[in-house]
């Protein structure tokens, strides 16, 4: 794993056919083999899938012990936006038959990684993922977007207020629709409405200290969802 322009890149996923957005825009091939190998959960297994972007993907690299020895499956892909995640939601989440899905998404939409995106577009994609999960008997944890004052790979976009507005909607949607709201934002935000410097090396992605803040919050939210 290495980092380019603030994004995690998996070195073993450098095959041109898999990374070509013209042939696989949503990167459906990324976890295809792994998903087949994993198979269905054991009888009493409470499987948890983490769906997200580089912040989710990087968790396995920076804090692998969070996933070790648990039925936690990381399905984060660097740089992805919510429409890409929605396309791969069935093979990478539904078909794995988890008890809970933890969704962390939206920051790359705000950055315009796959083109301009309104908050309504992000909302619709998040709601669609939540609805598909619930229709398949999967409990949903909707995570707040982490604070961001600026994007190192696309500076000057002033994302802070957009992050706050999106999180306000996510919290209300979760409350109204029986999802668990997972608030990473409040304990990680600084006075500029950005990510606290001690929790990041680039202002967007958590470092180990950042993931150590996130881990117990995620565990608590998962347990809350399992009790629903």
Secondary structure as UniProt FT lines:
FT   STRAND          2..4
FT   TURN            5..6
FT   STRAND          7..9
FT   HELIX           11..13
FT   HELIX           16..19
FT   TURN            21..23
FT   TURN            25..26
FT   TURN            28..31
FT   HELIX           32..38
FT   TURN            43..44
FT   STRAND          48..52
FT   HELIX           54..62
FT   HELIX           64..66
FT   TURN            67..69
FT   STRAND          72..76
FT   TURN            78..79
FT   HELIX           82..87
FT   HELIX           89..92
FT   HELIX           94..96
FT   STRAND          100..104
FT   HELIX           107..111
FT   TURN            112..114
FT   HELIX           119..135
FT   TURN            136..137
FT   STRAND          139..143
FT   TURN            152..153
FT   TURN            155..156
FT   HELIX           160..176
FT   TURN            177..178
FT   STRAND          180..182
FT   HELIX           185..188
FT   TURN            191..192
FT   HELIX           197..199
FT   HELIX           208..227
//
